[in-house]
C-alpha cells in the first residue's frame, strides 16, 4: 500500500555517541524520503562526531572511531541533509523523544535554522506501543513477518520503520492513512520545545514544565524575573529550548511595542 501524503515525508534514523540530546553527537544518519506520488529517495551519511565513540556504544551500532576518522563532520554535511528534509514532514522510531531533538541540536550547532513549525512528525514507536508494546525488531517481525537484518544500523532501521508504518495502517482500521492523523496519534504530550522543558497550558500558552517555576507562564516569569532568562541561556539546556525561549521573549517584546 502507499501512504496518503500531501507533501513529502522523511523517515530517518540516527546512530550516535550516546543518548544525551544536549552533549552527544551523530555518527550516522539515514534518510528515506517518500513523495506523494510514491517515489522514494534514500541517502545515508557517516559522520565524524569529532569526539571519541564510547566502546559500549560501538558494541550496539558497530561504528568505530576508525570508521568515521576520514568522514566529514556534521557541520560539513548539515546543509545537504537539511536540503533533503526541509520540505518534508518527519517520521522515525522513538523520533519525537530522541532523533528529532538530537538532529535539531546538531543543526543549530551547524548554524542551520532548523525548526518544526511547518512540519508534522510521526513517531512509529508510539503507534506501536499504543497498539502492541514491543521493540522495532519485534514490530518488524509482528507487522511484516520478517526478521530485521542489520538492526541498529541506521539504513536498516529506517527502512524497517517505513515498512512497519505502512503495515500498521493496513492492520488497524482505526488508524487513518493521513499524515496529520498519524502525527497526532503518535504524539505523547505537546511541548513547545523538543526536550520537554516548556509545555502548554490548557489555553495554549507556553509555561515552564520544570524547576521552581513549573506551571508558570514563561512570559510572566521573564517579566518578573528577567535574570532567569539569562541564567537559562547560559545553563546546560538544549539549543532548541533556548531558541524557543528567545522567540517567546522577542514575541512578548514586539507585542508591547505594538
ZADOBA-127432 format. One line per 10 residues: their letters; for each residue x, y, z negated of C-alpha. Coordinates in steps of 0.5 Angstrom, whole numbers, plus 500, padded with zeros to 3 digits. Example, Ala and Ser with C-alpha at 12.3 -4.5 7.8 and 13.67 -1.06 7.14 Angstrom:
# residues 2
AS> 525,491,484 | 527,498,486
This chain:
# residues 258
XXXXXXXXXX> 500,500,500 | 502,507,501 | 502,513,496 | 497,518,497 | 501,524,497 | 500,532,499 | 507,533,498 | 514,529,498 | 516,525,491 | 523,524,489
XXXXXXXXXX> 524,517,485 | 530,518,481 | 535,514,476 | 541,517,472 | 547,513,469 | 550,517,464 | 556,517,459 | 550,516,453 | 543,518,451 | 544,525,448
XXXXXXXXXX> 541,530,453 | 545,536,451 | 552,533,451 | 552,527,455 | 553,527,463 | 551,524,469 | 556,519,472 | 551,516,478 | 544,519,481 | 540,515,486
XXXXXXXXXX> 534,519,489 | 529,515,493 | 525,521,497 | 518,519,499 | 514,523,504 | 506,524,505 | 507,520,512 | 510,514,508 | 517,516,511 | 523,514,506
XXXXXXXXXX> 530,517,505 | 535,515,500 | 541,518,497 | 546,515,491 | 552,519,488 | 557,517,484 | 559,523,480 | 566,524,476 | 563,527,469 | 570,530,467
XXXXXXXXXX> 569,526,460 | 571,519,459 | 566,514,459 | 565,510,453 | 566,503,454 | 560,501,450 | 556,505,456 | 560,502,461 | 558,495,459 | 551,497,460
XXXXXXXXXX> 551,500,467 | 558,497,469 | 561,504,472 | 568,505,469 | 573,512,469 | 577,509,475 | 570,508,479 | 569,516,478 | 576,518,478 | 576,521,485
XXXXXXXXXX> 569,522,486 | 566,530,486 | 564,533,479 | 556,534,478 | 557,542,480 | 560,540,487 | 554,536,489 | 549,539,485 | 546,544,491 | 546,538,495
XXXXXXXXXX> 542,534,490 | 537,540,489 | 536,541,496 | 534,534,497 | 529,534,491 | 527,542,491 | 520,541,495 | 518,535,491 | 515,532,485 | 519,527,481
XXXXXXXXXX> 518,520,478 | 522,515,474 | 522,510,469 | 523,514,462 | 524,520,466 | 520,525,462 | 524,524,456 | 531,523,459 | 532,523,466 | 529,530,468
XXXXXXXXXX> 531,533,461 | 538,531,463 | 538,533,470 | 536,540,468 | 542,541,463 | 546,539,469 | 543,543,474 | 543,549,469 | 551,548,468 | 552,548,475
XXXXXXXXXX> 548,554,476 | 543,552,480 | 536,555,477 | 532,548,476 | 525,548,473 | 519,544,473 | 514,550,474 | 511,548,481 | 512,540,481 | 509,534,477
XXXXXXXXXX> 512,529,474 | 510,522,474 | 513,517,468 | 512,510,471 | 514,507,464 | 509,511,460 | 504,508,465 | 507,501,464 | 507,502,456 | 500,504,456
XXXXXXXXXX> 498,498,460 | 503,492,458 | 508,495,453 | 514,492,457 | 521,494,460 | 523,495,467 | 526,488,469 | 519,485,466 | 515,490,469 | 518,489,476
XXXXXXXXXX> 517,481,474 | 510,482,472 | 507,487,477 | 512,485,483 | 513,478,482 | 521,479,483 | 527,478,479 | 530,485,478 | 537,484,481 | 543,489,479
XXXXXXXXXX> 539,492,473 | 542,498,470 | 544,500,477 | 541,507,479 | 539,505,486 | 536,498,484 | 532,501,478 | 530,507,483 | 527,502,488 | 524,498,483
XXXXXXXXXX> 521,504,479 | 518,506,486 | 515,499,487 | 512,498,480 | 508,504,481 | 505,502,488 | 503,495,484 | 500,499,478 | 496,503,483 | 494,496,486
XXXXXXXXXX> 493,493,480 | 489,498,476 | 482,500,478 | 482,506,473 | 489,509,476 | 488,513,482 | 492,514,488 | 493,521,486 | 500,525,484 | 496,530,480
XXXXXXXXXX> 492,524,476 | 499,520,476 | 503,526,473 | 497,527,467 | 496,520,466 | 504,519,465 | 505,525,460 | 505,523,453 | 505,530,450 | 505,537,453
XXXXXXXXXX> 511,541,451 | 514,548,454 | 521,545,455 | 523,538,456 | 526,537,449 | 520,538,445 | 522,544,441 | 517,548,444 | 510,546,444 | 503,549,445
XXXXXXXXXX> 497,551,441 | 490,549,443 | 489,555,446 | 495,554,451 | 500,559,447 | 507,557,446 | 509,555,439 | 515,552,435 | 515,545,434 | 521,544,429
XXXXXXXXXX> 524,547,423 | 522,553,419 | 517,556,424 | 514,550,426 | 507,551,429 | 508,559,429 | 507,562,436 | 514,564,439 | 512,571,441 | 510,572,433
XXXXXXXXXX> 517,569,431 | 521,573,436 | 517,580,434 | 518,579,426 | 525,575,426 | 529,578,432 | 535,575,429 | 532,568,430 | 533,568,438 | 540,570,437
XXXXXXXXXX> 541,564,433 | 537,559,438 | 541,562,444 | 548,560,440 | 546,554,437 | 547,547,440 | 540,547,444 | 539,544,451 | 540,550,456 | 533,549,459
XXXXXXXXXX> 530,550,452 | 534,557,452 | 532,558,459 | 524,557,456 | 525,562,450 | 529,567,454 | 523,567,459 | 518,568,454 | 522,574,451 | 522,577,457
XXXXXXXX> 515,576,459 | 513,579,452 | 517,585,453 | 514,586,460 | 507,586,457 | 509,591,452 | 511,596,458 | 505,594,462
